[in-house]
Amino acid sequence: MRKFKIITLGCKVNQAESELIATRLSSLDWQPADSPGEADVCVINTCAVTQKAAMQSRQAVRQAIHANPEACVVVTGCYAETIPRLS
């Protein structure tokens, strides 16, 4: 059984987009995971509106990678668009 975890930072637009991603994955028979460590795919919907949000976005990506190095980590949202490479 394939599992996904979605971590959402930021605004209501990100929340709505994350719900849409979850709905789509569920329709393809993916199951939600309780944590990034259990997921085959971890989607992080990032934010860069403030410096704090950008820092939290970087931390979320690093934590997901650390929790499950074998998982596919997908980074989306405004932080991913404005800063495509994590430092």
N, C-alpha and C positions, 0 to 999 in steps of 0.2 A: 504494500500500500504506500503510495507516494504522499508525502506530507509537505505542507508549506507553513511558513510563519511570516506574518506581515507586521512590521514595526513602522508606526506612523508618527512623524514629528510635524509640528506646524499647524497650518490653518484647516478650516473646514473643507476647502477644496481637496487638500491631501487626504482628509478623512473620507470624503466621498470617493475619491479615486481608489483608495485602498479597499474600500468596501466593494467597488466594482471589480477590482483585481481578485479579491477573495471569492466573489460570486462566480466569476469566470473560471477560476481554478476549481472550485467545487463542482461546477457543471461538467468539468473534465475528469471527475472522479478523484480529485486530490482531496486530502483530508487536512484540516487545520492541526498544526502541532502546538503543544503547550509552550514550547521554548525553542529558540534557534538551534539548540543542541540536538533536537529530535527531528529537525526539518531537512528535507532533501533540497528545498529551495527556500531561501530567506529573502524576502523583498523588504527593502528599507526605503520608505518614502520620506525623503529628506526635506529640510527647510534651511534657507540661508537669509531669512529676513533680518535676523539680528546676529551679532557675533556669537551670542550664547547658543542660538539655534544651530549655527554652523558647527560649533564645537560639539554639541550633542549629536549632530549628524555624523561627524567623524568618529565619535566614540561608539555610536551604535553600529557602524560598519565594522570597526575593529573588534568589538565584542562579538558580533555575529561570526566573523571569520575565526576568532579564537575559540568560540563555543563549538564550532563544527567545521573544521578545515576541509572536510569532504563535500560540504554543501555548496550549491551554487548560490552565491550572494548577488542579488540584483539590486542596484542602487538607482533610484529614480527620484524625481522631485526637483525643486529649484536648486538645491545645493549641487546635485549631480549635473545640472545643466550649466551652472556658472563656474564650477570648479571640477572638471571631469577627471582629474587625477588627485587621489588622496595623497597628502604629504605625510 
